[in-house]
Amino acid sequence: MLRRPLRMKKPRPARFALATLAVVLASGACTPIVELRGNLPPPEQLSQVVVGKSSRDDVQSLLGTPSNVSPFDEDAWYYVSTVTERVSFFEPDIKERKVIAVLFDRSGTVRAVDTKGLSDGHDVIPVGRETPTAGQEMTILKQLLGNLGRFSKPAQGQ
């Protein structure tokens, strides 16, 4: 009995390219994506805001438009920035958050500048209650069978 020598298969360029592409995509999916959102004024600009002297116009020209103005009191401007890191399709992880509050007095002059970080924040837990509504709760079966026999006769002459 004659045996044939084992032949090594030559790699095909298409398979090699596909395997290389798969490795590159898989490794790229694990690279964290860092995102910066919001408006964080540089410290040198923030230091130019002088309590008791700077006006609203001065603050806006130095720091830009605020991220948020207090809905209850227009005398509080907030500059908010957040740095998040996300890996692949997972939820983003908050790495850093800064909130700069610029408070004005009634005449529009800065009365305080306060900086808060991520450690100063508190989790807000929403209330799980539901508001009751009027009416009946119908199951799918009640909805499907509820109209059986409720057909009206066509009007005469139609």
HUVEN-V64365 format. One record per residue. PHI is phi in whole degrees, 0 to 359 (* if undefined). OMEGA is omega as a letter, one per 40 degrees, with the letter a starting at -180 (999 if undefined). NEAR is the number of other ideal C-beta (glycine too) atoms within 10 Angstrom. Layout:
BEGIN
{{PHI:OMEGA:NEAR} {PHI:OMEGA:NEAR}}
END
This chain:
BEGIN
{{*:a:2} {265:i:3} {254:i:5} {274:i:5} {292:i:4} {291:i:5} {255:i:6} {275:i:5} {284:i:5} {281:i:6} {294:i:9} {272:a:9} {300:a:8} {293:i:8} {293:i:9} {297:i:10} {295:i:10} {295:i:11} {295:i:11} {296:i:10} {297:i:10} {297:i:10} {293:a:10} {295:i:10} {294:i:9} {294:i:10} {287:i:9} {290:i:9} {290:a:10} {267:i:8} {283:a:9} {292:i:13} {256:a:10} {258:a:11} {237:i:11} {248:a:11} {233:i:12} {106:a:15} {232:i:15} {247:i:20} {294:i:20} {296:a:9} {303:a:9} {293:i:8} {284:i:13} {296:a:17} {290:i:11} {279:i:14} {280:a:17} {254:i:11} {294:i:12} {89:a:9} {235:a:9} {287:i:20} {261:i:13} {302:a:16} {296:i:9} {298:a:16} {296:a:24} {293:i:13} {288:i:12} {280:a:16} {258:a:22} {91:i:12} {291:a:9} {291:i:19} {293:a:16} {206:i:14} {246:a:12} {306:a:13} {289:a:7} {262:a:6} {209:a:9} {290:a:11} {270:i:15} {230:i:17} {249:a:22} {236:i:18} {250:a:22} {243:i:17} {221:a:16} {223:i:17} {248:i:18} {241:i:17} {228:a:14} {232:i:13} {249:i:13} {56:a:11} {258:a:6} {284:i:9} {299:i:8} {293:i:15} {255:a:11} {283:a:12} {267:a:14} {205:i:13} {218:i:19} {230:i:17} {234:i:20} {253:i:21} {258:i:17} {248:a:24} {253:a:16} {247:i:19} {272:a:11} {296:a:7} {275:i:8} {92:i:14} {260:a:16} {297:i:20} {252:i:13} {196:i:12} {230:a:18} {231:i:12} {244:i:12} {239:i:14} {246:a:10} {298:a:13} {290:i:6} {276:a:11} {282:i:11} {231:i:5} {287:i:4} {254:a:5} {256:a:6} {290:i:5} {287:a:5} {270:a:5} {288:i:6} {242:i:6} {276:a:4} {291:i:6} {242:i:6} {282:i:4} {112:a:6} {252:i:5} {268:a:6} {250:i:10} {282:i:9} {297:i:7} {293:i:8} {297:a:10} {292:a:9} {288:a:10} {266:a:10} {294:a:11} {263:i:8} {296:i:7} {82:a:6} {257:a:6} {264:i:7} {266:i:5} {286:i:5} {296:i:7} {294:i:6} {297:i:5} {92:i:4} {252:999:4}}
END
